[in-house]
């Protein structure tokens, strides 16, 4: 199996990435899950509390 290898830097750290010529579906699915989990963990969480706002009463005074 032939591979190409690349070196990248992430947050100042050197990371080695190897790309195989053969497709590995199990690894692809694991990487997708890791990326989705990372994305969800880093999204802004809504503030706790009610989702509806109470507006002041409008009308003739």
N, C-alpha and C positions, 0 to 999 in steps of 0.2 A: 504494500500500500504506500503510495507516494504521499508526502505531506509537504505543505509549505508552512514556514514558520515566520511569524512577525513579532517584533518587540514593540510594545506600546507603553506609554506612561499614564498611570491613573493616580491622581492626587500625589504626584511626585514619586510614585513607586513603579518600578519596572515590572511589566507583566508580559509573559511569553504566551503567544497565542498560536496554536497549530491548527491548520485546516487540512483535513483528510479529503482525498478525492472521492472516497466512497461515502454515501449518505448513511447516517446512523440515526434512525427515527427515534429511538429511545433517548438518545442524548439531546436531540433537537427538542423533544417534548419537555425534558428536564430543564433545559435552558429557558424555554418559554415560561415555565412555571416560576423559575427564579426571577426572571425579568418582570413578570406580572406581580409577583409578591413584593419585589422591591419598589415598583411603581406605586402599588396600593399603600405600602408602608410610608411612602414619602409624600403622599397627597395631603392636602390640608383637610383636617377633620373639622366638621361643623361644630359650632359651640353647642354645649348641652343646654337643654331648656326647650321651651315651646317653639314650634316652627311657625305659629301664627302670631301676628301682631295685633294688639288691641288698639284700635283707633279711637281718638277722642270723639265724643258724640257730636255730630254735625246737625245743624238745623237752625230754625229761628229761635233766638233767645229772647 
